Amino acid sequence: MRLGKNAVLYIGGLASILYFYGALIQPIYLLFPVMTAYSLMLFTGIQKYPLKVAISYFLLMTLTLTLLLLQLVVHANPGVLFNFTLCLFCLFSVGLITWNMPQHKLIKLLIFMIKVVILYSLIDGVWRLLHPNPEQIFPGNPFFYRYKDNSLMFEDSNFVGALLAVTYGCYSFLRYKFGYQNRSIVFFIYLAAILTFSRASIIAMIALEGYKVYIRLKPTWRAICIIAFLSVLGSVYGYLVQDGSFRTKFYIIDLFLQYYPKVSDEHKLLGIGLGNTFDYLGIGAHSILVVYAFELGVLGSILQLLIFTIVILLSRKNALFILIPYAVNGFSLTAIAIPAMFIFLAFITSLSFENRNNESLRTYSNL
C-alpha cells in the first residue's frame, strides 16, 4: 500500500517527537528508510520543480552529503552522526514533499505537531516531578536538579526545553505570518518549559519574544533595542557568573581554548567528529560554540552554516523563528540536531515560498 504525503508527514511528525530515553530503537529511526527513499525518489525528479526550488534543494543535498562524508572521515560518534544524518534528510525530503501542498494542510499539520509536543512535554514534566532522582539530593545541590535527569524523553530535561523552544518558534511563525492565535498553546508551552527547569530554554523563548518585537520596528528603534538588550545583559552578568550551571559553560569553553592549540591542522579544518569532545576534554561539548568549532571544524561549520543560510533565504528569513531560540538555547545544553526542528524548518520554508503570496490570509483559530 502506497503511503500518501499526508500520512508520511503525520507519521514523521509524531516520530520526530516521541523519543523514549533508554530505548535502543526510537520511532524516528524506523522512519529513516522511508525518508531516505522519499529523498532519493524526489531528488531524481528534482528537474520537475521550479528552478529556484530545484537549485536550492540540489545545493542542500550536496552540502549535506559533503558534511556527512567529512564526519565519516573523522570518525564521528555513530549515534550522534546517525541522528544528525536523519535530521538533514528530514529537512531535504520534507521540504520537497511539502513545497506545493495546500497551505491549510501544512498549517493543520504544524498545529498538530505543536500540540503533540506540548502534551508529551507536560506528561514528561509531571513524571519528573513525581519521580525525583535521589542521586541528585545532597547538600549544596540546587533542589530542582533532582527533577532534571529523570526524563521520559531524553537524558536531561534541557533537551525537552530545547524542543519546546523551537516549537514555540514554530507557533510564533504561524502567529506572525497567518494570524493564528491560541492562548492555551502559549500558556501550556510556557508551563511545560518551566517544568523542565531549563533556564536556557525559558531565556530562548523570551529572546524570541524580543525578536518578534524587533522585526516590527523601524531601523532607529531597532538600534535602540539592541543597545537596551546589551545594557540589560551587562546588568545581569554579575548574577549569571555566580550560577554554577552558567559557569560550567565557560569552564568547557575555557578547556576548549586551552586544548585547541594542540589540535592538528587536519582536525582544526575537519573537526574531531560529532560527539567526540568527551574523548579530548573529559566532558561533553554542551555549547554549540564548542560543537561547531571543535567537532565540526572550520570546513564542517561553513557547510552547516551554508545549509542554514539557504534555508533562511528560501524561507524569506522566517526560519529565524526557529533558529534564534535554537541558537540561544545552544549556549547551554542542546543537541546539534533536533529532528522536529528540521521538520519545522522544512514546513516553514514551504509556507514561505513566493508562489503562496497571492493566497488570501486566513484565520486558523478553529484548528
Backbone torsions as a table, in degrees:
resi	resn	phi	psi	omega
1	MET	NA	128.7	-176.3
2	ARG	-82.6	126.5	179.1
3	LEU	-76.9	131.4	176.2
4	GLY	-79.5	169.4	-179.0
5	LYS	-59.0	-46.0	-178.0
6	ASN	-59.3	-44.8	-178.9
7	ALA	-63.1	-44.9	179.0
8	VAL	-59.9	-42.3	-177.4
9	LEU	-70.8	-40.3	177.6
10	TYR	-65.6	-45.1	178.8
11	ILE	-64.1	-43.9	178.9
12	GLY	-62.6	-41.5	178.6
13	GLY	-62.0	-45.7	177.6
14	LEU	-62.7	-45.9	-176.9
15	ALA	-63.8	-32.1	-179.6
16	SER	-73.5	-15.3	-178.1
17	ILE	-102.2	-39.8	-171.5
18	LEU	-82.1	75.2	172.4
19	TYR	-88.8	145.5	178.2
20	PHE	-128.9	108.9	-174.8
21	TYR	-60.4	130.8	178.3
22	GLY	94.9	-15.8	179.8
23	ALA	-74.2	134.2	-179.5
24	LEU	-70.4	-35.1	-180.0
25	ILE	-117.5	116.6	179.0
26	GLN	-95.4	152.6	178.2
27	PRO	-53.0	-38.0	-178.4
28	ILE	-64.9	-28.8	179.2
29	TYR	-68.0	-35.8	178.5
30	LEU	-68.2	-24.6	179.9
31	LEU	-78.2	-18.8	-173.4
32	PHE	-54.7	-48.6	179.3
33	PRO	-61.9	-33.4	178.9
34	VAL	-66.1	-46.9	180.0
35	MET	-64.6	-39.2	178.9
36	THR	-63.3	-44.7	179.6
37	ALA	-62.9	-43.9	178.7
38	TYR	-63.3	-40.6	179.9
39	SER	-60.3	-47.3	-178.8
40	LEU	-65.9	-41.4	-178.9
41	MET	-64.9	-46.0	-179.0
42	LEU	-70.4	-34.7	-179.1
43	PHE	-66.1	-36.8	179.5
44	THR	-68.5	-22.4	178.3
45	GLY	-107.9	24.2	-172.9
46	ILE	-66.4	-21.9	-179.7
47	GLN	-66.7	-14.9	179.5
48	LYS	-79.5	-13.7	-178.0
49	TYR	-84.1	159.6	173.4
50	PRO	-54.3	148.8	-172.0
51	LEU	-54.1	-45.5	-178.5
52	LYS	-61.6	-42.6	179.7
53	VAL	-66.3	-46.3	-177.8
54	ALA	-61.0	-46.5	-179.5
55	ILE	-64.0	-44.6	-177.9
56	SER	-61.0	-46.7	-177.3
57	TYR	-76.1	-26.6	172.6
58	PHE	-64.6	-43.2	177.1
59	LEU	-64.4	-42.0	178.9
60	LEU	-60.0	-45.1	179.5
61	MET	-65.1	-41.6	179.5
62	THR	-63.1	-46.2	179.0
63	LEU	-64.0	-40.6	179.7
64	THR	-61.6	-50.2	-178.7
65	LEU	-64.3	-37.5	177.8
66	THR	-64.5	-45.3	179.7
67	LEU	-62.0	-44.8	-179.3
68	LEU	-65.9	-37.7	177.9
69	LEU	-63.1	-42.3	178.5
70	LEU	-62.4	-39.1	179.6
71	GLN	-68.7	-31.5	173.7
72	LEU	-66.7	-38.4	-179.3
73	VAL	-62.0	-39.9	-177.3
74	VAL	-92.3	9.9	175.2
75	HIS	60.1	56.2	175.5
76	ALA	-62.2	156.5	176.9
77	ASN	-57.2	124.4	-173.5
78	PRO	-56.5	-42.5	-178.4
79	GLY	-65.6	-45.3	179.7
80	VAL	-65.7	-41.9	-179.6
81	LEU	-65.1	-38.5	179.0
82	PHE	-62.7	-45.2	179.5
83	ASN	-63.4	-42.0	179.2
84	PHE	-63.0	-43.5	178.4
85	THR	-60.9	-46.0	-179.5
86	LEU	-59.7	-42.5	-179.4
87	CYS	-62.8	-44.7	-179.3
88	LEU	-66.8	-36.3	177.2
89	PHE	-69.3	-34.8	176.3
90	CYS	-63.4	-43.0	178.4
91	LEU	-57.7	-45.7	-177.2
92	PHE	-69.2	-53.3	-173.9
93	SER	-69.6	-44.6	179.5
94	VAL	-64.5	-36.2	177.2
95	GLY	-60.6	-44.2	-179.9
96	LEU	-72.6	-33.4	178.7
97	ILE	-66.3	-38.9	-168.6
98	THR	-95.7	-10.2	-168.1
99	TRP	-58.7	-33.6	-178.0
100	ASN	-115.2	16.8	177.0
101	MET	-75.7	153.7	178.9
102	PRO	-57.1	139.9	-177.2
103	GLN	-55.8	-45.2	-174.8
104	HIS	-65.4	-31.1	178.1
105	LYS	-69.3	-40.7	179.8
106	LEU	-65.6	-41.6	179.7
107	ILE	-65.3	-41.1	178.4
108	LYS	-62.2	-40.7	177.5
109	LEU	-64.1	-42.5	179.6
110	LEU	-63.8	-43.9	179.8
111	ILE	-63.6	-38.5	175.8
112	PHE	-59.2	-47.4	179.8
113	MET	-63.3	-41.3	179.7
114	ILE	-59.9	-44.7	-178.4
115	LYS	-67.7	-35.8	177.4
116	VAL	-66.3	-42.4	177.4
117	VAL	-58.2	-46.6	-178.5
118	ILE	-62.9	-47.1	-178.0
119	LEU	-60.9	-48.8	-177.9
120	TYR	-66.5	-36.8	179.2
121	SER	-67.6	-37.4	177.3
122	LEU	-67.3	-41.3	175.9
123	ILE	-60.2	-43.3	178.6
124	ASP	-62.3	-41.0	180.0
125	GLY	-64.0	-44.4	178.2
126	VAL	-63.6	-41.1	178.6
127	TRP	-59.4	-45.4	-178.6
128	ARG	-65.6	-36.8	178.4
129	LEU	-66.6	-35.2	-178.4
130	LEU	-84.2	-15.0	-177.8
131	HIS	-131.0	67.2	179.2
132	PRO	-63.7	150.6	179.3
133	ASN	-83.9	112.4	-176.9
134	PRO	-63.9	-22.8	-179.6
135	GLU	-69.3	-18.3	179.8
136	GLN	-95.7	5.4	-179.9
137	ILE	-100.2	98.4	176.9
138	PHE	-157.0	156.3	-176.6
139	PRO	-56.2	135.9	177.7
140	GLY	91.9	-16.5	179.5
141	ASN	-89.0	126.7	179.1
142	PRO	-51.4	142.2	-171.2
143	PHE	-60.6	-32.6	-172.4
144	PHE	-75.7	-13.5	-179.7
145	TYR	-63.8	-24.6	178.5
146	ARG	-68.9	-14.6	-179.4
147	TYR	-106.8	14.1	-173.0
148	LYS	-105.9	-39.7	-172.7
149	ASP	-104.8	29.5	176.2
150	ASN	-124.1	39.0	-176.1
151	SER	-75.2	147.2	172.3
152	LEU	-71.5	-28.6	-170.2
153	MET	-92.6	-51.5	-173.1
154	PHE	-133.2	176.7	179.8
155	GLU	-66.2	-32.4	-175.7
156	ASP	-137.9	141.5	-178.0
157	SER	-67.5	-13.8	174.6
158	ASN	-59.0	-33.8	178.7
159	PHE	-68.8	-35.5	175.2
160	VAL	-64.1	-42.0	178.3
161	GLY	-61.5	-40.1	178.7
162	ALA	-63.7	-40.6	177.0
163	LEU	-62.1	-42.5	179.3
164	LEU	-65.4	-37.0	-178.6
165	ALA	-64.1	-45.5	179.9
166	VAL	-72.7	-28.5	175.8
167	THR	-66.6	-40.2	176.5
168	TYR	-64.8	-33.5	174.8
169	GLY	-62.6	-38.6	178.0
170	CYS	-65.1	-44.9	177.4
171	TYR	-61.7	-40.6	-179.1
172	SER	-63.8	-35.4	175.3
173	PHE	-62.3	-46.7	179.2
174	LEU	-62.2	-37.7	178.5
175	ARG	-66.7	-43.5	-176.4
176	TYR	-72.8	-43.0	-172.2
177	LYS	-86.1	-37.8	-171.2
178	PHE	-121.9	0.0	177.9
179	GLY	74.8	17.4	179.0
180	TYR	-72.1	127.8	-180.0
181	GLN	-130.6	135.0	175.6
182	ASN	-153.5	99.6	-176.0
183	ARG	-63.8	-29.8	178.6
184	SER	-63.3	-39.6	177.8
185	ILE	-61.5	-46.2	-179.5
186	VAL	-61.2	-46.1	-178.6
187	PHE	-61.8	-49.9	-174.3
188	PHE	-73.9	-27.5	178.1
189	ILE	-72.4	-35.6	175.2
190	TYR	-70.8	-38.9	177.3
191	LEU	-61.2	-46.1	178.9
192	ALA	-61.8	-38.3	179.2
193	ALA	-66.2	-40.4	177.9
194	ILE	-62.9	-37.4	-179.7
195	LEU	-69.0	-16.4	175.8
196	THR	-78.2	-16.9	-174.8
197	PHE	57.1	27.5	178.1
198	SER	-97.7	101.3	-179.4
199	ARG	-64.6	-34.9	-179.8
200	ALA	-61.3	-39.4	-179.0
201	SER	-68.7	-40.2	178.4
202	ILE	-65.9	-41.7	177.0
203	ILE	-63.1	-38.6	178.7
204	ALA	-61.8	-40.8	179.7
205	MET	-69.9	-36.7	176.4
206	ILE	-67.3	-39.2	177.0
207	ALA	-60.4	-36.9	177.6
208	LEU	-65.5	-37.8	175.8
209	GLU	-59.5	-40.5	177.9
210	GLY	-64.2	-39.6	179.1
211	TYR	-64.7	-37.9	179.7
212	LYS	-63.8	-35.2	175.4
213	VAL	-72.9	-42.1	-175.8
214	TYR	-58.3	-44.2	-174.8
215	ILE	-71.4	-11.9	179.0
216	ARG	-95.3	-4.3	-175.0
217	LEU	-93.3	158.3	172.5
218	LYS	-75.8	160.0	-175.8
219	PRO	-51.3	-41.3	-178.9
220	THR	-62.5	-45.7	-179.6
221	TRP	-68.5	-30.3	176.4
222	ARG	-62.9	-43.0	178.5
223	ALA	-62.5	-40.9	178.7
224	ILE	-63.6	-40.3	179.7
225	CYS	-63.4	-40.8	179.2
226	ILE	-62.9	-44.5	178.9
227	ILE	-62.7	-42.7	179.6
228	ALA	-64.0	-40.4	179.2
229	PHE	-62.3	-45.2	179.7
230	LEU	-64.6	-35.1	178.4
231	SER	-66.2	-44.1	178.4
232	VAL	-63.7	-42.8	179.4
233	LEU	-60.4	-41.4	178.4
234	GLY	-65.2	-36.1	-177.8
235	SER	-71.8	-28.8	-179.3
236	VAL	-97.2	-0.6	-177.2
237	TYR	-61.2	-39.1	-179.3
238	GLY	-60.4	-36.8	176.9
239	TYR	-70.1	-41.5	-176.2
240	LEU	-63.1	-40.1	-176.2
241	VAL	-69.9	-13.7	176.3
242	GLN	-87.7	-9.5	-179.5
243	ASP	-82.7	127.7	-176.3
244	GLY	-60.3	-43.6	-179.0
245	SER	-64.8	-40.7	179.8
246	PHE	-65.5	-41.9	-179.9
247	ARG	-64.6	-32.1	179.7
248	THR	-59.2	-39.4	-179.4
249	LYS	-62.5	-40.9	178.2
250	PHE	-70.8	-31.4	176.9
251	TYR	-63.6	-42.7	179.4
252	ILE	-66.3	-42.4	178.1
253	ILE	-63.1	-39.7	178.2
254	ASP	-63.8	-41.9	176.0
255	LEU	-59.8	-42.7	179.3
256	PHE	-61.6	-45.3	-178.4
257	LEU	-65.2	-33.5	177.5
258	GLN	-71.2	-36.5	-175.6
259	TYR	-85.3	-27.0	-172.0
260	TYR	-55.9	-41.3	179.5
261	PRO	-59.8	-23.1	-179.4
262	LYS	-83.7	-11.5	-177.5
263	VAL	-72.8	141.2	179.2
264	SER	-65.1	156.3	179.0
265	ASP	-60.0	-34.1	178.5
266	GLU	-62.1	-44.8	-179.8
267	HIS	-72.5	-30.2	175.0
268	LYS	-64.7	-37.3	-178.9
269	LEU	-77.6	-47.2	-173.4
270	LEU	-98.1	-15.4	-176.5
271	GLY	90.0	168.0	179.6
272	ILE	-93.5	-4.9	179.7
273	GLY	103.9	137.2	179.8
274	LEU	-58.7	134.9	177.2
275	GLY	80.2	8.4	-175.5
276	ASN	-105.2	4.2	-177.7
277	THR	-59.7	-37.9	-178.3
278	PHE	-58.4	-36.0	-178.8
279	ASP	-65.2	-22.5	-176.7
280	TYR	-103.9	-39.1	-174.8
281	LEU	-106.4	-12.3	-178.3
282	GLY	79.7	10.1	179.1
283	ILE	-154.2	151.1	-179.3
284	GLY	-67.3	163.8	-175.2
285	ALA	-66.7	-39.5	-177.6
286	HIS	60.0	-67.2	-174.9
287	SER	-82.7	140.7	177.2
288	ILE	-66.7	-20.0	174.9
289	LEU	-61.0	-44.2	179.5
290	VAL	-71.2	-39.4	179.2
291	VAL	-58.7	-46.9	-177.5
292	TYR	-71.0	-50.9	-174.3
293	ALA	-71.3	-34.0	-172.0
294	PHE	-101.2	-49.6	-173.8
295	GLU	-83.6	-39.2	178.8
296	LEU	-88.2	-26.6	-178.5
297	GLY	74.5	179.6	-177.0
298	VAL	-62.8	-50.1	-176.6
299	LEU	-67.3	-43.8	179.1
300	GLY	-62.9	-39.8	179.0
301	SER	-64.3	-42.2	178.4
302	ILE	-60.7	-44.9	-179.8
303	LEU	-62.8	-44.4	-179.8
304	GLN	-65.3	-40.7	179.3
305	LEU	-68.3	-32.8	175.1
306	LEU	-64.9	-39.6	176.7
307	ILE	-59.9	-47.4	179.3
308	PHE	-65.7	-36.1	179.9
309	THR	-63.8	-43.1	178.0
310	ILE	-61.6	-42.6	179.6
311	VAL	-64.2	-41.3	179.0
312	ILE	-62.5	-44.2	180.0
313	LEU	-67.4	-43.2	179.2
314	LEU	-62.3	-36.8	-177.1
315	SER	-87.4	4.1	-178.8
316	ARG	57.7	44.0	176.9
317	LYS	75.0	-2.7	-178.8
318	ASN	-68.2	-21.6	176.6
319	ALA	-61.7	-19.5	179.5
320	LEU	-64.2	-22.5	175.4
321	PHE	-61.8	-26.4	178.0
322	ILE	-95.2	-43.7	-171.3
323	LEU	-73.6	-29.7	178.9
324	ILE	-66.3	-53.6	177.6
325	PRO	-62.6	-33.3	177.2
326	TYR	-63.3	-44.8	-179.0
327	ALA	-66.1	-43.4	179.2
328	VAL	-63.3	-45.8	179.0
329	ASN	-64.1	-30.9	-176.7
330	GLY	-67.0	-16.1	175.7
331	PHE	-72.2	-14.5	175.1
332	SER	-101.7	-114.8	-178.3
333	LEU	-124.3	115.0	175.3
334	THR	-154.8	161.9	179.1
335	ALA	-78.8	151.0	176.8
336	ILE	-68.1	-24.3	-178.1
337	ALA	-138.5	118.5	176.4
338	ILE	-110.1	111.9	-174.8
339	PRO	-50.3	-47.1	-179.0
340	ALA	-61.3	-34.3	179.5
341	MET	-61.8	-42.2	-178.4
342	PHE	-72.2	-31.0	174.6
343	ILE	-69.2	-41.1	175.0
344	PHE	-58.2	-44.3	-179.9
345	LEU	-60.3	-41.5	179.7
346	ALA	-64.2	-43.7	178.9
347	PHE	-62.3	-47.4	-177.6
348	ILE	-63.0	-39.3	177.6
349	THR	-61.3	-45.2	-179.6
350	SER	-65.6	-38.5	179.8
351	LEU	-72.6	-11.9	-177.3
352	SER	-102.0	-2.6	-177.7
353	PHE	-58.8	147.5	-175.3
354	GLU	-62.6	-27.7	-177.6
355	ASN	-69.8	-2.2	178.4
356	ARG	-100.5	-1.6	-174.4
357	ASN	-61.5	-31.1	-175.7
358	ASN	-84.8	-4.8	178.4
359	GLU	-73.4	138.8	178.6
360	SER	-71.5	140.9	179.4
361	LEU	-71.4	145.8	-179.7
362	ARG	-123.4	162.0	170.6
363	THR	-102.8	122.5	-174.1
364	TYR	-106.4	30.6	-175.9
365	SER	-66.8	-15.6	-178.6
366	ASN	-88.2	-0.5	-178.6
367	LEU	-90.3	NA	NA
